[in-house]
């Protein structure tokens, strides 16, 4: 795995956890929002999917990205709380795909914390921004109606200047910028923290060779034994 990917994963973890720590953390309790028996659900597209397994193999069931790192880190450090981490991200999903499976893959799971990262595929399929916002808004409204105590963490969709996007990056980034703005708006409406992962990488999704060390991570520390997941 290359340095940029390691740095992105580490940065994602740091940014995501800062959004969850809405109760003031202490050295004795680094993640007070993870209460006893809490169920944490990661929902979204390919970044959340993380090539997760579709069977009961605990080594792959949570995927291989930020969701796995968060789950293993806090599942191990806070083992006495019996946390349950669930990943229902599906590669290629748009917000309309989330809507079709929202009941079974979100509401029926009754999460205490619901983290969502969605939107970049809507841009890829030229879904109008107002339609994206309306559909996303409805999903969140349904979530808080059915699960009034759920804590939402809304992650901003983003892109990186790699592959076919290199040559059209400035235009693509301008088009993409509308989606995070919608996430910020919805976050304010639902009193949910929003997480902008590229901010941890200098605002452009780029990092130098020392990026991991600057973030306080070492590759050898990122993976731990699997913890409870569904």
ZADO-437598 format. One record per residue (C-alpha): residue number from 1; x, y, z. Coordinates in Angstrom, 1 decimal. Layout:
residues N
atom nr:NUM east:X north:Y up:Z
...
//
This chain:
residues 230
atom nr:1 east:0.0 north:0.0 up:0.0
atom nr:2 east:1.5 north:3.4 up:-1.0
atom nr:3 east:2.3 north:6.3 up:1.3
atom nr:4 east:-0.6 north:8.4 up:0.1
atom nr:5 east:-3.1 north:5.7 up:0.9
atom nr:6 east:-1.6 north:5.0 up:4.3
atom nr:7 east:-1.7 north:8.7 up:5.1
atom nr:8 east:-5.3 north:9.1 up:3.8
atom nr:9 east:-6.5 north:6.2 up:6.0
atom nr:10 east:-4.8 north:7.6 up:9.1
atom nr:11 east:-6.1 north:11.1 up:8.4
atom nr:12 east:-9.6 north:9.7 up:7.9
atom nr:13 east:-9.5 north:8.0 up:11.3
atom nr:14 east:-8.4 north:11.2 up:13.0
atom nr:15 east:-10.9 north:13.4 up:11.3
atom nr:16 east:-13.8 north:10.9 up:11.8
atom nr:17 east:-13.1 north:10.3 up:15.5
atom nr:18 east:-13.0 north:14.1 up:16.1
atom nr:19 east:-16.5 north:14.3 up:14.8
atom nr:20 east:-17.7 north:11.5 up:17.1
atom nr:21 east:-16.1 north:13.0 up:20.2
atom nr:22 east:-19.0 north:15.4 up:20.8
atom nr:23 east:-18.7 north:14.7 up:24.5
atom nr:24 east:-15.4 north:16.2 up:25.9
atom nr:25 east:-12.8 north:13.3 up:25.8
atom nr:26 east:-10.4 north:12.7 up:28.7
atom nr:27 east:-7.2 north:10.6 up:28.9
atom nr:28 east:-9.2 north:7.9 up:30.6
atom nr:29 east:-12.0 north:8.0 up:28.0
atom nr:30 east:-10.8 north:9.0 up:24.5
atom nr:31 east:-14.3 north:8.3 up:22.9
atom nr:32 east:-17.1 north:8.9 up:25.4
atom nr:33 east:-19.7 north:8.8 up:22.7
atom nr:34 east:-19.0 north:5.1 up:22.4
atom nr:35 east:-21.2 north:4.1 up:25.4
atom nr:36 east:-21.7 north:0.6 up:26.8
atom nr:37 east:-23.3 north:-1.7 up:24.1
atom nr:38 east:-23.3 north:1.0 up:21.4
atom nr:39 east:-23.8 north:0.0 up:17.8
atom nr:40 east:-21.9 north:2.0 up:15.3
atom nr:41 east:-23.0 north:1.7 up:11.6
atom nr:42 east:-20.8 north:2.8 up:8.7
atom nr:43 east:-22.9 north:3.6 up:5.6
atom nr:44 east:-22.0 north:4.8 up:2.1
atom nr:45 east:-20.2 north:3.9 up:-1.1
atom nr:46 east:-16.8 north:2.3 up:-2.1
atom nr:47 east:-14.7 north:4.2 up:0.4
atom nr:48 east:-16.8 north:2.8 up:3.2
atom nr:49 east:-17.3 north:-0.6 up:1.5
atom nr:50 east:-13.5 north:-1.0 up:1.6
atom nr:51 east:-13.8 north:-4.4 up:-0.2
atom nr:52 east:-15.6 north:-5.8 up:2.8
atom nr:53 east:-16.4 north:-9.5 up:3.0
atom nr:54 east:-20.0 north:-10.6 up:2.4
atom nr:55 east:-19.7 north:-13.7 up:4.7
atom nr:56 east:-19.0 north:-14.2 up:8.4
atom nr:57 east:-15.2 north:-14.1 up:8.1
atom nr:58 east:-14.3 north:-11.6 up:10.9
atom nr:59 east:-11.0 north:-10.7 up:9.2
atom nr:60 east:-12.8 north:-9.0 up:6.3
atom nr:61 east:-16.3 north:-8.3 up:7.3
atom nr:62 east:-15.7 north:-4.6 up:8.2
atom nr:63 east:-13.6 north:-3.8 up:5.0
atom nr:64 east:-10.1 north:-2.6 up:4.9
atom nr:65 east:-10.2 north:1.1 up:5.4
atom nr:66 east:-11.1 north:3.8 up:7.9
atom nr:67 east:-14.0 north:1.8 up:9.2
atom nr:68 east:-11.8 north:-1.2 up:10.0
atom nr:69 east:-9.2 north:0.9 up:11.8
atom nr:70 east:-11.9 north:2.7 up:13.9
atom nr:71 east:-13.5 north:-0.6 up:14.8
atom nr:72 east:-10.3 north:-2.4 up:15.7
atom nr:73 east:-8.8 north:0.6 up:17.6
atom nr:74 east:-11.8 north:1.2 up:19.8
atom nr:75 east:-13.1 north:-2.3 up:19.9
atom nr:76 east:-9.7 north:-3.3 up:21.5
atom nr:77 east:-9.2 north:-0.2 up:23.7
atom nr:78 east:-12.8 north:-0.2 up:24.9
atom nr:79 east:-13.4 north:-3.9 up:24.9
atom nr:80 east:-15.3 north:-3.8 up:28.2
atom nr:81 east:-18.0 north:-1.7 up:26.5
atom nr:82 east:-19.0 north:-4.5 up:24.1
atom nr:83 east:-19.2 north:-2.2 up:21.1
atom nr:84 east:-20.7 north:-3.6 up:17.8
atom nr:85 east:-19.4 north:-2.2 up:14.6
atom nr:86 east:-21.3 north:-2.7 up:11.3
atom nr:87 east:-20.4 north:-1.9 up:7.8
atom nr:88 east:-23.1 north:-1.6 up:5.1
atom nr:89 east:-21.2 north:0.5 up:2.5
atom nr:90 east:-21.6 north:-0.7 up:-1.1
atom nr:91 east:-19.2 north:0.3 up:-3.8
atom nr:92 east:-20.8 north:2.4 up:-6.6
atom nr:93 east:-23.8 north:3.5 up:-4.5
atom nr:94 east:-25.5 north:6.8 up:-5.0
atom nr:95 east:-27.9 north:8.3 up:-2.5
atom nr:96 east:-30.8 north:6.8 up:-4.5
atom nr:97 east:-29.3 north:3.4 up:-3.9
atom nr:98 east:-29.1 north:4.1 up:-0.2
atom nr:99 east:-32.7 north:5.0 up:-0.3
atom nr:100 east:-33.7 north:1.7 up:-1.8
atom nr:101 east:-31.9 north:-0.2 up:1.0
atom nr:102 east:-32.3 north:2.3 up:3.9
atom nr:103 east:-34.9 north:0.3 up:5.8
atom nr:104 east:-33.0 north:-3.0 up:5.8
atom nr:105 east:-29.4 north:-1.8 up:5.9
atom nr:106 east:-29.9 north:1.2 up:8.3
atom nr:107 east:-33.1 north:1.6 up:10.1
atom nr:108 east:-33.6 north:-2.1 up:10.9
atom nr:109 east:-30.1 north:-2.3 up:12.3
atom nr:110 east:-31.0 north:0.4 up:15.0
atom nr:111 east:-27.5 north:2.1 up:15.2
atom nr:112 east:-26.6 north:4.4 up:18.0
atom nr:113 east:-24.1 north:6.1 up:15.8
atom nr:114 east:-24.6 north:6.4 up:12.1
atom nr:115 east:-21.7 north:7.6 up:9.9
atom nr:116 east:-22.5 north:8.3 up:6.2
atom nr:117 east:-20.1 north:9.0 up:3.3
atom nr:118 east:-22.0 north:9.4 up:0.0
atom nr:119 east:-22.2 north:11.6 up:-3.0
atom nr:120 east:-19.2 north:11.2 up:-5.4
atom nr:121 east:-21.0 north:8.6 up:-7.5
atom nr:122 east:-24.0 north:10.9 up:-7.8
atom nr:123 east:-21.7 north:13.4 up:-9.5
atom nr:124 east:-20.3 north:10.6 up:-11.7
atom nr:125 east:-23.8 north:9.8 up:-12.9
atom nr:126 east:-24.7 north:13.5 up:-13.3
atom nr:127 east:-27.4 north:13.4 up:-10.6
atom nr:128 east:-28.6 north:17.1 up:-10.1
atom nr:129 east:-27.4 north:18.6 up:-6.9
atom nr:130 east:-30.9 north:19.6 up:-5.8
atom nr:131 east:-32.1 north:16.0 up:-6.3
atom nr:132 east:-29.1 north:14.7 up:-4.3
atom nr:133 east:-29.9 north:17.1 up:-1.5
atom nr:134 east:-33.6 north:16.2 up:-1.4
atom nr:135 east:-33.0 north:12.5 up:-1.3
atom nr:136 east:-30.2 north:12.8 up:1.3
atom nr:137 east:-32.4 north:15.0 up:3.4
atom nr:138 east:-35.2 north:12.5 up:3.3
atom nr:139 east:-32.9 north:9.7 up:4.4
atom nr:140 east:-31.8 north:11.7 up:7.4
atom nr:141 east:-35.3 north:12.7 up:8.3
atom nr:142 east:-36.4 north:9.1 up:8.2
atom nr:143 east:-33.4 north:8.1 up:10.4
atom nr:144 east:-34.1 north:10.6 up:13.2
atom nr:145 east:-37.9 north:9.9 up:13.0
atom nr:146 east:-37.4 north:6.1 up:13.5
atom nr:147 east:-34.3 north:6.4 up:15.7
atom nr:148 east:-34.7 north:9.7 up:17.7
atom nr:149 east:-31.6 north:9.1 up:19.7
atom nr:150 east:-29.2 north:8.3 up:16.9
atom nr:151 east:-26.0 north:10.3 up:16.6
atom nr:152 east:-25.2 north:11.3 up:13.0
atom nr:153 east:-21.8 north:11.8 up:11.5
atom nr:154 east:-22.0 north:13.2 up:8.0
atom nr:155 east:-18.8 north:12.8 up:5.9
atom nr:156 east:-18.2 north:15.1 up:2.9
atom nr:157 east:-17.8 north:13.4 up:-0.4
atom nr:158 east:-14.4 north:14.1 up:-2.1
atom nr:159 east:-12.2 north:13.2 up:-4.9
atom nr:160 east:-8.5 north:12.9 up:-5.6
atom nr:161 east:-6.4 north:14.0 up:-8.6
atom nr:162 east:-5.6 north:10.5 up:-9.7
atom nr:163 east:-6.3 north:8.4 up:-12.8
atom nr:164 east:-8.6 north:9.9 up:-15.3
atom nr:165 east:-9.3 north:12.8 up:-13.1
atom nr:166 east:-5.8 north:14.3 up:-13.4
atom nr:167 east:-6.5 north:15.9 up:-16.7
atom nr:168 east:-9.8 north:17.4 up:-15.7
atom nr:169 east:-9.1 north:18.0 up:-12.0
atom nr:170 east:-9.9 north:21.7 up:-11.8
atom nr:171 east:-13.3 north:21.3 up:-13.5
atom nr:172 east:-14.1 north:18.1 up:-11.6
atom nr:173 east:-13.2 north:19.7 up:-8.2
atom nr:174 east:-15.4 north:22.7 up:-9.0
atom nr:175 east:-18.4 north:20.4 up:-9.8
atom nr:176 east:-17.7 north:18.2 up:-6.8
atom nr:177 east:-17.6 north:21.2 up:-4.4
atom nr:178 east:-21.4 north:21.5 up:-4.5
atom nr:179 east:-21.8 north:18.2 up:-2.7
atom nr:180 east:-19.8 north:18.9 up:0.4
atom nr:181 east:-21.7 north:22.2 up:0.7
atom nr:182 east:-24.9 north:20.2 up:0.8
atom nr:183 east:-23.5 north:18.0 up:3.5
atom nr:184 east:-22.6 north:21.0 up:5.6
atom nr:185 east:-26.1 north:22.4 up:5.2
atom nr:186 east:-27.7 north:19.1 up:6.2
atom nr:187 east:-25.3 north:18.8 up:9.1
atom nr:188 east:-26.5 north:22.1 up:10.4
atom nr:189 east:-30.1 north:21.1 up:9.9
atom nr:190 east:-29.7 north:17.8 up:11.8
atom nr:191 east:-27.2 north:19.1 up:14.4
atom nr:192 east:-24.7 north:16.5 up:13.1
atom nr:193 east:-20.9 north:17.0 up:12.9
atom nr:194 east:-19.6 north:17.0 up:9.3
atom nr:195 east:-16.2 north:15.5 up:8.5
atom nr:196 east:-14.0 north:16.7 up:5.6
atom nr:197 east:-11.3 north:14.1 up:5.2
atom nr:198 east:-9.1 north:16.0 up:2.7
atom nr:199 east:-8.7 north:18.8 up:5.3
atom nr:200 east:-6.4 north:16.5 up:7.2
atom nr:201 east:-4.3 north:16.2 up:4.1
atom nr:202 east:-3.7 north:19.8 up:3.4
atom nr:203 east:-7.0 north:20.5 up:1.7
atom nr:204 east:-6.2 north:18.8 up:-1.6
atom nr:205 east:-6.0 north:15.1 up:-0.7
atom nr:206 east:-2.2 north:15.2 up:-1.1
atom nr:207 east:0.6 north:14.5 up:1.4
atom nr:208 east:4.3 north:14.2 up:1.5
atom nr:209 east:6.4 north:11.2 up:2.5
atom nr:210 east:6.3 north:12.4 up:6.1
atom nr:211 east:2.5 north:12.6 up:6.3
atom nr:212 east:2.0 north:9.5 up:8.4
atom nr:213 east:4.6 north:10.5 up:10.9
atom nr:214 east:3.1 north:14.0 up:11.2
atom nr:215 east:-0.3 north:12.4 up:11.9
atom nr:216 east:1.3 north:10.2 up:14.6
atom nr:217 east:0.7 north:6.9 up:13.0
atom nr:218 east:3.0 north:4.0 up:11.9
atom nr:219 east:1.8 north:1.4 up:9.4
atom nr:220 east:2.7 north:-1.4 up:11.8
atom nr:221 east:0.2 north:0.1 up:14.3
atom nr:222 east:-2.8 north:0.4 up:12.0
atom nr:223 east:-4.1 north:-3.2 up:12.1
atom nr:224 east:-5.1 north:-5.1 up:15.1
atom nr:225 east:-7.0 north:-8.4 up:15.7
atom nr:226 east:-10.6 north:-8.3 up:14.5
atom nr:227 east:-13.4 north:-7.4 up:16.9
atom nr:228 east:-17.1 north:-8.0 up:17.0
atom nr:229 east:-18.7 north:-7.0 up:13.7
atom nr:230 east:-21.8 north:-8.0 up:11.7
//
